[in-house]
Each structure stands twice: as structure tokens, then as C-alpha cells.
Amino acid sequence: MDPGLLSPLADAAARAIVFDGLIEPALLLDPAADRIIDANPAACALLGFDRAALQLTRISALHPGQLPALIVFTQAVFAKGAYWTHALTPRHATGTTLRLEYAGTVLPHHGRNLLLLTMSDLDQRRRRHVDAAAEDYMRSGLSAWQRVERVFQDIERENQLILRAAGEGIYGVNAEGKTTFVNPAAERMLGWTAEELVGKPIHPIVHHSHHDGTHYPDHDCPIYAAFRDGAVHTVDGEVFWRKDGSKVWVEYTSTPIRDRGIVVGAVVVFRDVSQRREADEKLHAALAEVDRLRERLQLENAYLQEEIRIETNPRGIIGQSEAIQKTLRQVTLVAPTTAAVMITGESGTGKELIARAIHEASSRSGRPLIRVNCAAIPRELFESEFFGHARGAFTGAVRDRIGRFELADGGTLFLDEVGEIPLELQGKLLRVLQEGNFERVGEERTRRVDVRLIAATNRDLKQEVARGRFREDLYFRLNVFPIESVPLRERREDIPLLAQHFLSSEKELKSGLRLSQGDAKRLSRYDWPGNVRELQNVIERATILAQNGRLRFDLPETPGHPAPGPHRHKGDAAPAVMTAAELRDLERANIAAALRACNGKVFGNDGAAALLDIKPTTLASRIKALGIAAQRGPIG
């Protein structure tokens, strides 16, 4: 081997021996490549990595999140030739952060600049300084010891001043969970003195129960968990218990204390957040109220949309008869008051129309008129429909529901067919009318409402009271201001006006249709057992059947007269002989009229079978045999 080559090899070996023998931890870095070229044993011991691992680690990876500071330090070393900093804190192999002083110098190597980095553990340096100072003081004698004692006293006094000045509660615990110190703020918040807490386990005294009173085991305590996992625990939404037994809502941080890498205790910093929590609860309550009001508005909107779908034709109290003028005068009188109104009359005479006129002329017109068809509600759902229910009150109650009374709060509630309300519910209805209070089904909370009530019925409620099917006190409560809705046959002069109104509403079906004088007379001769509702249906049917611009009315000429019987007196005119087809047509028209009068109802005391005085099963068979479609009258 060429002897000239031995000198560089010997120099490299010497440099390696010197590098490895350095007392200070040292790294040889290539900043341009973001590489750790080499690390001496002292650096491996300080950082917790072996040499091979460090050589595979990028410089930036050793300093996570510190790339800007690393670049600044590197540029300063290259610019000045040597530089030092305390700003960089490398990550130990265990994940902890080290407090070090970096000293860097430029090391030229084969045309490129490397960086030789030496590291000093600041905590070790401080301990060495303390040890050196202590050694000096030991050599200096008693006077030096006294000065040391004064220094430590000053430090202790400063620490106490800091603890006393802190606004947060602070206390320390050792690894056994026993209290080591308590600051004045913690004493004020908890009501315990430091003498009562120091030296005793803190958890059983101030942290023993959850806010609902259930036991809080030691092993679940995040403060004690800091001893086991060495991690910082931040908790919000727990309570500490005062000496007087009351609770204080707190948020706290439990930070472990280490001595030479061993967790020896924790310091707990906490603050009273009771006022903030109270404000949050008020905010949540306000938001819940907003949600409740929004749900109510949504229900009102859905209800009104349903009403719009029902009210497909233009509506108004139409007529010039004395009966209609009397009704309008009664509406004008009662509308400005809060009195309950009872509207009576046959089905289809326009009872709801009168109720709407009263509501719209009242001071409550800005709030909705809520209509309840009592005849359409299943018996078991009346209470829920009226008063609402809480979630889980019965099978199928998957959410809270607002009842019609609450929906009508501040407005008007129209109870159509009020005679259909079950007797057992009438007492609760009476209570709401008298006191303005009710409870939802499945809920104990009492709610107040301000509702103006209008009731309507086609029954004789006096007879219902006499038969024990309607409460007398409720009847008198509802019948404060009675209004009778007159049947159409008693105000025949209004029939042409109503017919023309309905015909105008049907113009989209066929244009150019007019009501002739003959049509008006024919309509006026009919008795209209289904009242306005039947008239509207007849007009709609006539527009469908119209030909060549002429309306075709499907009405018997004299429906008000009884059919001729089997006997006649001497001298009477001979009865007209009818064919079988005419008899079927007459029977079909008679059954259809009865169904319209009963709103399509067959069974029951107010059904078409009772009106025709035949059995319901017989009527059902005849309806099927004659091919009669279901008859439903218009709302009116």
C-alpha cells in the first residue's frame, strides 16, 4: 500500500476516535440533504436512539413542527461560522421533548459544508451549577450556608406569592394521591383549608361523586390517571364538592410532575365554571323553546296548508235573505267579544263559514283558526288530538306532539260536530275552558292557553244532555251565544245567488255556461236535504254533464213531496204509472239524497239507513245493486 495513503486514513480514524470520545453529545449533519451523517455515543444516550437509527433519521423528523427554527439556526451557523440556540427542542425516543442548548460550527468536507452540532442538557447543566455552587458553599463555611438558606427562602417566598396571586385553584398531589399543597384560591372555592387537605387523599374529599350523586371510583379519576400514564388530562363538565356539601362545576387540568423521568405526582389547576354552565343551560333551554316554537309554526303551516287544500273554492257568506242578514248581525255582535259561540243547524248549511266570519272579525284574526272535526277522530285519540302527547306516552308516540288547543293559543278553536266528543273527555274540555290549563298525555307539566272557542253541531244537544250523553255544564259553557245556521229550503231566495257563485267557481271546467231563469226556478223548487253542500255538488255535476252550452241538472222535479202511496181516496186523480226503470231511478235518487244528507254515513243513529228507516245491511245491498257511488257533501 502506498504510504501516502496511510496518513489520510490515520487522520480519519483519529477524528472518529475524537468524535466518539467527546463528553458532549455531538451530531454530524448534512443540512442540504436533511440527513444525520453520524452521532457519537453521548448523543445516542441523550436522545434515546442507537447510532444506526439516528443515521436513518432526518434532521427535521427529530424536530417535529420546528422546521422554521431549524432553518434559521442552520443559516446562522453558515453565515457566522458558529452559532448557538435554546430554541430547538428535539424529540426523545420515548416521545418526550428535551430542553437543550445547541452549538453549531461549519465543517467543510469535500467541497460541501457540513454542520457539527454539540448539545448540552440544560437541566443537567443547571444541576451541575447547583452542585458546583453547593461545593463552593461547603468550602466557604457557615456564612455561605446561611446565604444559601436565604436564597432558598427567597425562592420559596416567590413561589408562595405566585400561588397566592393565581386566580385559579391549584393543588398538588403525590403519586399516592395525597395532597401536598393547596393555594388560597382553591381554599376559597372549596371551603376547605390547606391544613384540612394537606397530607390526605384529595379524591375522597372533593371528587368522590358525579354531579348526579353517583359514586366516582378512584380508578376512573383523570387526576390519578396522570400517575399511571404520565399524560396531561384536561376535563370539563365535572364537579368538585365543597365542605358544605354543595357542588361546584369545574374544568381542570392535571399535569404530571416528573423527577429524573419518574412521575412523582401531579399539579391540578381548576376554575369554577358554574356561571358559564348556568348560562349554557339557559341557552339550551332557550334553544329548546325556539325548537318548540319552530315545531309549532311548522304544525300551524301544515294545518293551514291542509285547510287551503280543503278550501278549494272561493268562500263567503252569500245571500240576501232575512235569515242570512240576521246571521250576519249576530256575527257582528259576538265577534269582538271572547264569548263561546254555539252554531247549530243541519249538515251542509255553512256552520264553519260562520265560524270563520266570527274569527276574521275578531281581534284574534292575526292568529289561526284551528278546526277540529270531532266526528273524524278515533275515540282513543281524542285526548292526544286536543291536548297533545309526550314522546313514549303510548305505543306509536315516537316524538312530542302539540295538540290543537296549544296550536290555537291566542287564536280560535272551532270544534265541528262537538256532540261527538266522548263523555269521559268532556270534563277535561270543560276544565280547559274554565281555567285555561291542560296537560299533554304522558306529561305532568301544566300548560296555559288562551283560546276562543266556537262549537258547531247538527244534533239537538238538549236532548243529548237529557239522555246523559252530553254534560249539562259543558253545554251551558258552550252555548253562551247561540247562532242557528238556517237550512237552504228556508231561504230559497238565496239559491240562485249561491248557484251562480258555485258556477263561477267551476268555469275552469267549461266556459260559456250560464244559469237560466228556468234553471234558477227549478233549483229553487228543490228542498235541498243536503243544503249548500248538496247544491255545490249539483252545480259541479251539471257543469260536467253540460252540452251545447246548457246545464243539465240531475234533480227530481218535486223531491219535497212524498211518493204516492198504495191507497187513494175516491175522486183523487189517478197516480202516474212508473216503469221499473223509473222506479229504480227514483230509488237511486232517493238513496243518493239520503247519503248526501248524512255526509255519506250509512250506519248509526245519524246515518242514511236510519233516515230511510231501513236496516243498514239492506241499504248497503241496495247501494251496491244500484251502483251508487260514495256521496260526500262539500264543506259548508
C-alpha positions in Angstrom: 0.0 0.0 0.0 1.1 3.5 -0.8 2.5 5.1 2.4 1.0 8.4 1.2 -2.5 7.0 1.6 -1.9 5.9 5.3 -1.8 9.5 6.5 -5.4 10.4 5.4 -6.7 7.1 6.7 -4.9 7.6 10.0 -6.3 11.1 10.3 -9.9 9.8 9.6 -9.5 7.2 12.3 -8.2 9.7 14.7 -11.1 12.0 14.0 -13.5 9.2 14.6 -11.9 8.4 17.9 -12.1 12.0 18.9 -15.7 12.3 17.8 -16.7 9.2 19.7 -14.8 10.3 22.8 -16.4 13.7 23.1 -18.1 14.1 26.5 -20.7 16.5 25.0 -23.3 14.8 22.7 -22.5 15.6 19.1 -24.1 15.1 15.7 -22.6 15.5 12.3 -25.3 16.9 10.0 -25.8 17.5 6.2 -28.4 20.3 6.2 -28.7 20.3 2.5 -29.8 16.7 2.4 -31.7 16.9 5.7 -29.5 13.9 7.0 -27.8 12.9 10.2 -24.5 11.6 9.0 -23.2 10.4 12.3 -23.8 10.6 16.1 -21.4 9.9 19.0 -22.4 7.6 21.9 -23.2 10.6 24.2 -25.7 11.9 21.6 -27.3 8.4 21.4 -27.6 8.3 25.1 -29.2 11.7 25.3 -31.7 11.2 22.5 -32.5 7.6 23.3 -31.8 6.3 19.8 -29.0 3.9 18.7 -26.4 5.1 16.2 -27.9 3.3 13.2 -31.4 4.6 13.9 -30.1 8.2 14.1 -28.2 7.8 10.9 -31.6 6.8 9.2 -33.5 9.7 10.9 -34.0 13.0 9.1 -33.0 16.2 10.9 -36.5 17.7 10.5 -38.1 14.4 11.8 -36.1 14.8 15.0 -37.6 18.3 15.4 -41.3 17.9 14.5 -43.1 21.2 13.9 -39.8 23.2 14.2 -38.7 23.4 10.6 -38.6 27.3 10.5 -36.5 27.5 13.7 -34.2 24.7 12.3 -33.7 26.6 9.1 -32.9 29.9 10.9 -30.3 28.2 13.1 -28.6 26.4 10.2 -28.4 29.6 8.2 -27.0 31.5 11.2 -24.2 28.8 11.6 -23.3 29.0 7.9 -23.3 32.8 8.0 -21.3 33.3 11.1 -19.2 30.1 11.2 -20.6 29.2 14.6 -23.8 29.8 16.4 -25.9 28.6 19.4 -29.5 28.5 20.4 -32.0 27.3 23.0 -35.0 27.5 20.6 -34.7 23.9 19.3 -36.2 21.0 21.3 -35.6 17.6 19.8 -37.9 14.6 20.4 -36.6 11.8 22.7 -37.1 8.2 21.6 -39.9 8.0 24.3 -41.8 10.9 22.7 -40.9 13.4 25.3 -39.3 16.8 24.5 -35.8 17.7 25.6 -34.6 21.1 26.7 -31.1 21.5 25.1 -28.6 24.2 24.1 -27.3 23.7 20.5 -23.9 24.9 19.5 -23.1 24.5 15.8 -20.0 25.0 13.7 -19.3 24.7 10.0 -17.2 21.7 8.9 -16.0 21.8 5.3 -15.9 18.4 3.7 -15.0 17.6 0.0 -16.4 20.9 -1.3 -19.6 21.0 0.8 -20.4 22.4 4.2 -21.4 20.0 6.9 -22.6 21.1 10.4 -21.0 19.8 13.6 -23.7 20.1 16.3 -22.9 19.7 20.0 -25.8 19.5 22.5 -26.0 20.4 26.2 -28.8 19.3 28.5 -29.9 22.5 30.2 -31.4 20.6 33.2 -28.1 18.7 33.8 -26.2 22.0 33.3 -28.4 23.7 36.0 -27.9 20.7 38.3 -24.1 20.9 37.8 -24.1 24.6 38.5 -26.1 23.9 41.7 -23.8 21.1 42.7 -20.7 23.4 42.0 -22.3 26.2 43.9 -23.1 23.9 46.8 -19.5 22.6 46.8 -18.2 26.2 46.9 -20.6 27.0 49.7 -19.4 23.9 51.6 -15.9 25.1 51.3 -16.9 28.7 52.3 -18.3 27.6 55.7 -21.3 28.7 57.8 -21.7 32.1 56.3 -22.1 30.6 52.8 -24.7 28.1 54.1 -26.7 30.9 55.6 -26.6 32.7 52.3 -27.9 29.5 50.5 -30.7 29.2 53.0 -31.7 32.8 52.4 -31.7 32.1 48.6 -33.9 29.1 49.0 -36.2 31.1 51.4 -36.5 33.8 48.7 -37.3 31.2 46.1 -39.9 29.6 48.4 -41.4 33.0 49.2 -41.6 33.9 45.5 -43.3 30.5 44.8 -45.8 31.2 47.6 -46.5 34.7 46.2 -47.2 33.2 42.8 -49.5 30.6 44.2 -51.4 33.1 46.3 -51.8 35.5 43.4 -53.2 32.9 41.0 -56.9 33.3 40.3 -57.3 29.6 39.5 -57.5 26.9 42.2 -54.2 25.0 42.4 -53.3 22.0 44.4 -50.6 19.3 44.2 -50.9 15.6 44.9 -48.1 13.0 45.2 -48.1 9.6 43.5 -50.1 8.2 46.4 -52.9 10.7 45.8 -52.2 12.7 48.9 -52.4 16.5 48.9 -49.0 18.3 49.0 -50.1 21.9 48.8 -53.3 24.0 48.3 -53.4 27.6 47.2 -55.8 30.2 48.7 -58.0 30.3 45.5 -58.6 26.6 45.9 -59.4 27.1 49.6 -62.0 29.8 48.7 -63.7 27.8 46.0 -63.9 24.5 48.0 -64.3 25.8 51.6 -61.5 23.6 52.9 -58.4 25.0 54.5 -55.0 23.8 53.4 -54.4 22.3 56.9 -57.5 20.1 56.4 -56.4 18.8 53.0 -52.6 18.6 53.0 -51.4 15.0 53.7 -54.8 13.5 53.0 -56.1 11.8 49.8 -57.8 14.5 47.8 -60.2 12.4 45.7 -62.4 11.1 48.6 -62.8 14.7 49.9 -63.6 16.8 46.9 -64.1 14.5 43.9 -65.9 11.4 45.3 -69.2 11.7 43.4 -70.5 12.6 40.0 -72.9 15.6 39.6 -75.9 13.3 39.9 -74.6 11.9 43.2 -73.4 8.5 41.8 -70.0 7.2 43.2 -66.9 8.3 41.3 -64.3 5.5 41.8 -60.6 6.3 42.3 -59.5 4.3 39.3 -61.7 6.4 37.0 -60.3 9.7 38.2 -58.4 11.5 35.5 -56.2 13.2 38.2 -55.0 9.8 39.4 -54.7 8.6 35.8 -51.8 11.1 35.3 -49.7 9.0 37.7 -50.3 5.9 35.6 -49.9 7.1 32.0 -47.8 10.3 32.6 -50.1 12.3 30.3 -51.8 15.6 30.8 -55.6 15.3 31.4 -57.9 18.2 30.6 -61.5 17.7 31.8 -64.6 19.9 31.5 -68.1 19.2 32.9 -67.3 17.6 36.3 -67.9 18.8 39.8 -65.8 19.2 43.0 -67.7 19.1 46.3 -67.4 21.9 48.8 -67.0 21.4 52.5 -70.7 22.4 53.0 -71.8 19.6 50.7 -72.7 21.8 47.7 -71.2 21.2 44.3 -69.2 23.5 42.1 -68.9 22.9 38.3 -65.2 22.9 37.3 -62.9 22.5 34.4 -59.4 21.3 35.3 -56.0 20.2 34.0 -54.0 17.5 35.7 -50.3 17.7 34.8 -47.9 15.0 35.9 -44.7 16.1 37.8 -41.5 14.2 36.9 -38.2 13.8 38.8 -35.5 12.3 36.6 -38.0 10.8 34.3 -40.2 9.3 37.0 -43.7 10.6 37.7 -43.8 11.6 41.4 -47.1 13.5 41.5 -49.4 15.9 39.7 -50.4 19.5 39.9 -54.1 20.3 39.3 -55.2 23.7 38.1 -59.0 24.3 38.1 -61.6 27.1 37.7 -65.2 27.5 38.7 -67.4 27.4 35.6 -70.8 27.3 37.4 -71.9 30.6 36.0 -70.8 29.6 32.5 -72.7 26.3 32.8 -75.8 28.1 34.1 -75.6 30.4 31.1 -75.2 27.4 28.8 -78.2 25.7 30.4 -80.3 28.8 29.9 -79.1 29.0 26.3 -80.0 25.3 25.7 -83.4 26.0 27.3 -83.9 29.0 25.0 -82.9 26.9 22.0 -85.3 24.2 23.1 -88.0 26.8 23.3 -87.1 28.0 19.8 -87.3 24.5 18.6 -90.7 24.1 20.2 -91.9 27.3 18.6 -90.5 26.3 15.3 -92.3 23.0 15.5 -95.5 24.8 16.4 -95.1 27.1 13.4 -94.4 24.1 11.2 -97.6 22.4 12.5 -99.6 25.6 12.0 -98.2 25.9 8.5 -99.0 22.2 7.8 -102.5 22.7 9.2 -103.1 25.9 7.2 -101.8 24.1 4.0 -104.3 21.4 4.7 -107.1 24.0 5.1 -106.0 25.5 1.8 -106.4 22.1 0.1 -109.8 21.7 1.7 -111.0 25.2 0.8 -110.6 24.7 -3.0 -113.4 27.1 -3.9 -113.8 30.8 -3.1 -115.8 31.1 0.1 -118.0 33.8 1.6 -121.4 34.1 3.3 -123.6 34.6 0.3 -127.3 35.6 0.4 -129.8 38.4 0.7 -132.5 36.6 2.7 -133.6 37.8 6.1 -132.1 34.7 7.7 -128.6 35.5 6.3 -128.9 39.1 7.3 -129.8 38.0 10.9 -126.8 35.7 10.9 -124.5 38.5 9.8 -125.8 40.8 12.5 -125.2 38.1 15.1 -121.6 37.7 13.8 -121.0 41.4 14.1 -122.3 41.4 17.7 -120.3 38.5 19.0 -117.1 38.7 17.0 -115.4 41.5 19.2 -116.1 39.5 22.4 -114.4 36.4 23.8 -117.7 34.6 24.4 -118.1 31.0 23.4 -120.4 30.5 20.4 -122.6 27.5 19.6 -123.6 27.2 15.9 -126.4 24.8 15.3 -128.0 23.6 12.1 -128.3 20.8 9.6 -125.3 19.3 7.9 -124.1 21.4 5.0 -125.6 24.7 5.9 -122.3 26.6 6.3 -121.6 26.4 10.1 -117.8 26.5 9.5 -118.3 29.5 7.3 -120.0 31.4 10.1 -117.2 30.4 12.5 -114.6 31.8 10.1 -116.5 35.0 9.8 -116.5 35.4 13.6 -112.8 34.7 13.8 -111.9 37.1 11.0 -113.9 39.9 12.5 -112.4 39.4 15.9 -109.2 40.7 17.5 -107.7 37.2 17.1 -107.7 37.3 13.3 -103.9 37.6 13.3 -103.7 34.1 14.8 -105.0 31.0 13.1 -108.5 29.5 13.3 -107.8 25.8 14.1 -110.6 23.4 13.0 -111.2 20.0 14.6 -113.7 17.6 13.1 -114.7 15.7 16.2 -116.7 13.2 14.1 -113.4 12.1 12.3 -111.3 11.5 15.4 -111.0 7.9 16.7 -112.3 7.6 20.3 -109.0 6.6 21.8 -107.1 9.6 20.2 -109.4 12.4 21.3 -107.2 13.5 24.2 -104.0 13.4 22.2 -105.6 15.3 19.4 -106.9 18.0 21.8 -104.0 18.3 24.2 -101.0 16.7 22.5 -98.8 14.0 24.0 -95.2 13.4 25.2 -92.9 11.0 23.5 -93.4 7.5 24.8 -96.9 8.3 26.2 -98.3 5.3 24.3 -97.4 2.9 21.5 -96.5 4.8 18.4 -95.8 8.1 20.2 -92.2 8.4 18.9 -92.0 12.2 19.5 -93.6 15.0 21.3 -96.8 16.3 19.6 -98.6 19.6 20.0 -102.3 19.4 20.5 -105.0 21.5 18.8 -105.6 23.7 21.9 -101.9 24.6 22.1 -101.8 25.2 18.3 -104.8 27.6 18.7 -103.2 29.6 21.6 -104.0 33.2 21.0 -106.5 32.3 18.3 -109.7 30.5 17.8 -110.6 26.8 18.1 -113.5 25.6 16.1 -115.0 22.2 17.3 -117.1 20.9 14.5 -119.6 18.2 15.5 -118.9 18.8 19.1 -121.6 16.3 20.1 -119.3 13.5 19.0 -116.8 14.2 21.9 -116.7 11.2 24.3 -118.4 11.8 27.6 -115.2 10.9 29.6 -113.3 13.7 27.8 -115.9 16.4 28.2 -114.8 17.0 31.8 -111.2 17.8 30.7 -112.5 20.0 27.9 -114.6 21.9 30.5 -111.6 22.4 32.7 -109.6 24.0 29.8 -112.5 26.3 29.1 -112.8 27.3 32.7 -109.2 27.5 33.8 -107.1 27.7 30.6 -104.9 24.8 31.9 -104.2 21.4 30.5 -101.5 18.6 30.4 -100.3 16.7 27.5 -100.9 12.9 27.5 -98.0 11.3 29.4 -96.7 14.6 30.8 -97.1 16.2 34.2 -96.3 19.8 33.2 -99.3 22.1 33.3 -99.6 24.4 30.3 -101.7 27.5 29.9 -103.6 28.6 26.7 -105.7 31.5 25.7 -108.3 30.1 23.2 -111.6 31.5 21.9 -113.9 28.5 21.4 -116.6 28.1 18.7 -118.6 24.9 18.6 -120.9 23.5 15.9 -123.3 20.6 15.9 -126.2 19.2 13.8 -127.6 17.4 16.9 -130.1 18.6 19.5 -127.7 18.9 22.4 -130.5 19.5 24.9 -131.8 16.0 24.1 -128.2 14.6 24.4 -128.0 16.2 27.8 -131.3 14.7 28.8 -130.2 11.2 27.6 -126.9 11.5 29.6 -124.7 11.6 26.6 -123.5 15.2 27.0 -122.6 17.1 30.1 -125.0 19.8 31.1 -122.3 22.1 32.5 -120.3 21.8 29.3 -123.4 22.5 27.2 -124.1 25.8 29.1 -120.4 26.7 28.8 -120.5 26.3 25.0 -124.0 27.8 24.5 -123.2 31.3 25.6 -124.1 32.8 22.3 -126.2 30.5 20.1 -126.4 31.1 16.3 -128.7 29.0 14.1 -127.4 28.2 10.6 -130.7 28.2 8.6 -131.2 25.3 6.1 -131.3 26.2 2.4 -135.0 25.3 1.9 -135.9 28.2 4.4 -134.0 30.8 2.4 -134.9 29.8 -1.2 -134.3 33.4 -2.5 -130.6 32.8 -1.9 -130.4 29.6 -4.0 -129.8 31.4 -7.4 -127.1 33.6 -5.9 -125.3 30.5 -4.4 -125.7 28.6 -7.7 -124.3 31.4 -9.7 -121.4 31.6 -7.2 -120.6 27.9 -7.5 -121.0 28.1 -11.3 -118.4 30.9 -11.4 -116.1 28.7 -9.4 -116.4 25.9 -11.9 -115.6 28.0 -15.0 -112.3 26.2 -15.4 -114.3 23.1 -16.4 -116.3 24.6 -19.2 -116.6 28.1 -20.4 -119.7 30.0 -21.6 -122.1 28.3 -19.2 -125.0 30.4 -17.8 -127.7 29.9 -15.3 -131.0 30.4 -17.0 -134.2 31.7 -15.3 -135.7 28.2 -15.7 -132.7 26.6 -14.1 -133.0 29.0 -11.2 -136.7 28.2 -10.7 -136.0 24.5 -10.9 -133.3 24.8 -8.3 -135.5 26.9 -6.1 -138.3 24.3 -6.1 -136.0 21.6 -4.8 -135.9 21.1 -1.0 -132.1 20.5 -0.8 -131.8 18.0 2.1 -128.1 18.3 1.8 -128.3 22.1 1.9 -125.4 24.2 0.4 -123.2 21.2 0.3 -125.6 19.4 -2.0 -126.1 22.5 -4.1 -122.4 22.8 -4.8 -122.2 19.1 -5.8 -125.2 19.5 -8.1 -123.7 22.6 -9.8 -120.4 20.8 -10.3 -122.2 17.7 -11.7 -124.3 19.9 -14.0 -121.1 21.6 -15.5 -119.7 18.1 -16.2 -122.9 16.9 -17.9 -123.5 20.2 -19.8 -124.0 20.0 -23.6 -124.3 22.8 -26.2 -123.8 25.5 -23.5 -126.8 24.2 -21.4 -126.5 23.0 -17.9 -128.1 19.6 -17.2 -129.4 19.2 -13.6 -129.9 15.7 -12.2 -132.8 16.6 -9.9 -136.3 15.2 -9.4 -138.9 17.8 -10.1 -140.7 17.7 -6.7 -138.3 15.9 -4.2 -140.1 17.6 -1.3 -143.4 15.7 -1.9 -143.8 12.2 -0.7 -144.0 9.4 -3.2 -147.6 8.2 -3.9 -148.8 5.5 -1.6 -150.7 2.3 -2.4 -154.2 3.8 -1.4 -156.0 6.8 -2.8 -159.3 8.4 -2.0 -162.3 8.4 -4.3 -162.2 11.4 -6.6 -158.4 11.7 -6.4 -156.6 11.9 -9.8 -155.1 8.6 -10.9 -151.5 8.3 -9.9 -148.9 8.3 -12.7 -147.8 4.8 -13.7 -144.0 4.4 -13.5 -141.9 1.8 -15.3 -139.4 -0.4 -13.5 -136.5 1.7 -14.8 -138.2 4.9 -13.5 -138.8 3.2 -10.1 -135.0 2.2 -10.0 -134.1 5.8 -10.9 -136.3 7.2 -8.2 -135.0 4.8 -5.6 -131.4 5.6 -6.7 -132.1 9.4 -6.4 -133.7 8.9 -3.0 -130.8 6.9 -1.6 -128.3 9.3 -3.0 -130.1 12.2 -1.4 -130.1 10.4 1.9 -126.4 9.7 1.7 -125.7 13.3 0.8 -127.8 14.5 3.8 -125.8 12.2 6.1 -122.4 13.1 4.5 -122.0 9.5 3.2 -122.6 7.8 6.6 -124.7 4.6 6.4 -124.7 3.2 9.9 -125.6 4.8 13.2 -128.5 7.0 14.5 -127.4 9.8 12.2 -126.8 7.5 9.2 -128.7 7.2 5.9 -130.2 3.9 7.0 -131.9 5.5 10.0 -133.1 8.4 7.8 -134.6 5.9 5.3 -136.0 3.7 8.1 -134.4 0.5 6.8 -131.7 -1.8 8.1 -128.1 -0.7 7.4 -127.3 -4.0 5.7 -130.3 -3.7 3.5 -129.2 -0.2 2.5 -125.7 -1.4 1.8 -127.0 -4.1 -0.5 -129.2 -1.6 -2.4 -126.3 0.8 -2.8 -124.2 -2.0 -4.3 -127.1 -3.2 -6.5 -127.9 0.3 -7.8 -124.3 1.2 -8.4 -124.4 4.3 -6.3 -121.0 5.9 -5.6 -120.0 7.1 -2.2 -121.6 10.5 -1.5 -119.7 13.2 0.3 -121.0 16.7 0.6 -118.8 19.9 0.4 -117.7 21.7 3.5 -120.2 24.4 4.3 
